[in-house]
Amino acid sequence: MPTIKLGNLNIDKIQTAFKARDFSSEELTREYLEAIRADDTNSFISISDLAIEQARQADKLLAQGQATALTGIPLAVKDLILVEGLRATAASKILENYIASYTATAVKRLTAAGMVVIGKTNCDEFAMGSSNENSAFGPVLNPHDKTRVAGGSSGGSAAALAANIAPTALGTDTGGSIRQPAAFCGVAGLKPTYGRVSRYGAIAMASSLDQIGPMATTVKDLAYLLKFMAGYDEMDATSLKAAVPDYPANLNTDIKHLRLGIPIEYFSSKIDSQVKTAIEAQIDNLKKQGFSIKEVSLPYTDYALAAYYLLMPAEVSSNLARYDGLLYGLVADKKLSLDQWYKTVRSQGFGAETKRRVILGTYILSAGYYDAYYKQAQKVRTLIKNDFERVFKEVDILIAPATPSTAFKVGEKSQDPLAMYLSDVFTVSANIAGICGLSMPIAKDRNNLPIGLQLLGRPLGELEILQLGHFIEQTNK
Amino acid sequence: MELDKKQIIALADLAKLELSEEEIGLYQEQLKDVLSYVDKIKDLDLSKVKESLTGIATGALPRADKAKASVPGIIKQAGEIRDSYVVAPNVFNK
């Protein structure tokens, strides 16, 4: 078997190698599985025992000339997303042995295009966290510095890409869970518009905010994955019917007409000076390239995180009520009363952050506080939506930092939930307003840690942010 | 907003969680911090603002309520199954 160099691979390079018969999908898949077994970042929770068979099928399609751009490409799937026959733990003890009984639509579409699921990646429990330290399977370490966090909640997917143990991955993003770990690990990640990708088969955290999205080492690879994942699905009542553009085929068009905006609220004192300098240098670069760029204001930005930490826990406490240990998941002693059974299963099965958010959500939704908190937060959502609607009349894309700092140390914020929550400050607005956002690496700080740029687009503006991201990637080479 | 120990215990009970003394104290402190942060939305005059359930109004209606064959596999992972029923603990305490 040829030894394949897994570093710097992307979809185009792999397809070229398949065509040149440098290696087959099965050989490539075996290399990745071996690399996952040797991994020291804790990026994966489980390896798929269906991978080799899927790769063989892909090789047949490649040999018959019936392949798509994705046929034979290995894919890592966040363990929050269901793949029939594989464990889906949501990184929680309560689902430690749960085997998915059906496949999420997004995954189904990618495997129908020939992708090979190689395994399930680690994440924060039920996607609740910004550091991947809230996993029942242990934290994910950042491949750039293993004393630091990978970010969260899709930390395993981001770290797997950075460690070259998966060429493509799926994550979910409720408040920045794709974009923040992508920024911390120096990879690309896209949160699609709410409804662009079906949520069917994604274990629900906060249903009005959750989206499945692609993660990869290049922006072009995000475009390939999105093309196949996106589109209407009758199994998701919030799925959008809009046509899906051919994203990868339209990346290289002239985009100098795009009007770029700098949201001044994203460049406040909360941001690390090295991150700020890198983003500003990138903006200067784009100006030199001939783009029209102007400052814009999103005045309610400062209230977005507060609204998020009201909306999200309220939805979490409702969604997680289903984990009662009766139909699946952790069980308790049958001699207990039903009430004691529930309490035993949930107290033993949920981790600290999950309990914290369930209690917070229960409080927010309780009589007397619902009007004061949940309803008010939904009104703030309207103001944030209005902010973006107004600004997107003046500009096409917003340029901002993805995170206020680069990756922090393991343990640095784990005892201070509020400090941890503040690391989502630049990403939550996109989820609240339902718009799309892309995070991509543009530089490194003095500790050699990646710095992420964020591009925010209007609803269904994925093509534009992918085009600009691709342009930046090409010109920064 | 103040959260006392009794409230934390009552909330945990509603959420079907059992907390240790240590957890009660810790959550009380931590949730107090979070609530004082989120309280900033009270600075806004929202009296004339409408609520939004989601960011994007997808306009979608629930799909038609069509009957489909049941999927026996769906209860395959229940702790105990007897005669195609899932066995649950006693609902009423003895």
Contacts between the chains, C-beta under 8 A, distances in Angstrom:
chain1	res1	chain2	res2	distance
A	98	B	77	6.5
A	99	B	77	6.7
A	101	B	71	7.2
A	101	B	73	5.4
A	101	B	74	5.9
A	101	B	76	7.5
A	101	B	77	7.9
A	193	B	56	6.3
A	194	B	54	6.2
A	194	B	55	5.3
A	194	B	56	4.4
A	194	B	58	7.4
A	195	B	56	5.5
A	195	B	58	4.6
A	195	B	60	7.8
A	208	B	53	6.3
A	208	B	54	4.6
A	208	B	55	7.5
A	209	B	55	7.9
A	234	B	63	5.2
A	235	B	63	7.8
A	237	B	58	7.8
A	237	B	60	5.0
A	237	B	61	7.3
A	237	B	62	5.2
A	237	B	63	6.7
A	238	B	54	6.7
A	238	B	58	4.7
A	238	B	60	5.8
A	239	B	58	7.1
A	239	B	60	6.6
A	240	B	56	7.3
A	240	B	58	5.7
A	240	B	60	7.9
A	302	B	40	7.7
A	303	B	40	6.5
A	303	B	41	5.6
A	303	B	44	6.6
A	305	B	37	7.9
A	306	B	37	6.3
A	306	B	38	4.4
A	306	B	39	7.7
A	306	B	40	5.0
A	306	B	41	5.0
A	307	B	38	7.9
A	307	B	41	6.2
A	309	B	34	6.3
A	309	B	37	7.2
A	309	B	38	5.2
A	310	B	38	5.4
A	310	B	41	7.3
A	317	B	15	6.4
A	324	B	16	7.7
A	325	B	79	7.1
A	326	B	78	6.5
A	326	B	79	7.4
A	326	B	86	6.1
A	326	B	88	5.6
A	327	B	74	7.5
A	327	B	75	5.9
A	327	B	77	7.1
A	327	B	78	5.1
A	327	B	86	6.3
A	328	B	77	4.2
A	328	B	78	6.6
A	329	B	77	7.8
A	331	B	79	3.9
A	332	B	89	8.0
A	334	B	79	7.8
A	334	B	80	7.1
A	334	B	87	7.1
A	334	B	89	5.6
A	335	B	89	7.6
A	336	B	89	5.5
A	337	B	89	6.3
A	337	B	90	6.2
A	337	B	93	4.7
A	338	B	88	6.7
A	338	B	89	4.9
A	338	B	90	6.6
A	338	B	91	5.1
A	339	B	16	7.4
A	339	B	93	7.9
A	340	B	89	7.8
A	341	B	88	7.8
A	341	B	89	4.5
A	342	B	16	4.1
A	343	B	16	5.3
A	343	B	17	6.5
A	343	B	18	4.5
A	344	B	18	7.2
A	346	B	15	7.6
A	346	B	16	5.3
A	346	B	17	5.5
A	347	B	17	5.4
A	347	B	18	4.3
A	347	B	19	7.4
A	350	B	17	7.3
A	352	B	23	7.7
A	355	B	12	8.0
A	355	B	17	5.7
A	355	B	19	7.4
A	355	B	23	7.3
A	355	B	27	7.4
A	356	B	27	5.9
A	356	B	30	6.4
A	356	B	31	7.0
A	358	B	15	4.9
A	358	B	17	6.7
A	359	B	8	6.9
A	359	B	11	4.9
A	359	B	12	6.1
A	359	B	15	5.9
A	359	B	17	7.0
A	359	B	27	6.0
A	359	B	31	6.8
A	360	B	31	5.8
A	360	B	34	6.5
A	360	B	35	8.0
A	362	B	11	4.9
A	362	B	14	5.2
A	362	B	15	4.6
A	363	B	3	7.4
A	363	B	7	7.6
A	363	B	11	5.4
A	363	B	31	7.4
A	366	B	11	7.4
A	366	B	14	7.3
A	372	B	42	8.0
A	373	B	38	7.3
A	375	B	51	6.1
A	376	B	41	5.5
A	376	B	42	7.5
A	376	B	44	8.0
A	376	B	46	5.7
A	377	B	41	6.5
A	378	B	51	3.7
A	378	B	52	5.8
A	378	B	53	6.8
A	379	B	46	4.3
A	379	B	49	4.2
A	379	B	50	7.1
A	379	B	51	5.3
A	379	B	52	7.8
A	380	B	41	5.5
A	380	B	44	6.8
A	380	B	46	7.1
A	380	B	49	8.0
A	381	B	51	7.4
A	381	B	52	4.5
A	381	B	55	6.9
A	382	B	49	5.3
A	382	B	50	5.7
A	382	B	51	6.5
A	382	B	52	4.5
A	383	B	44	7.5
A	383	B	46	8.0
A	383	B	49	6.3
A	385	B	52	5.9
A	385	B	55	6.0
A	417	B	30	5.1
A	417	B	33	7.3
A	417	B	34	6.3
A	418	B	30	7.6
A	418	B	33	4.8
A	418	B	34	5.7
A	418	B	37	5.8
A	421	B	34	7.2
A	421	B	37	7.8
A	431	B	55	7.1
A	432	B	55	5.9
A	433	B	55	4.4
A	434	B	54	6.1
A	434	B	55	2.3
A	434	B	56	3.6
A	435	B	55	6.9
A	435	B	56	7.9
A	459	B	56	5.5
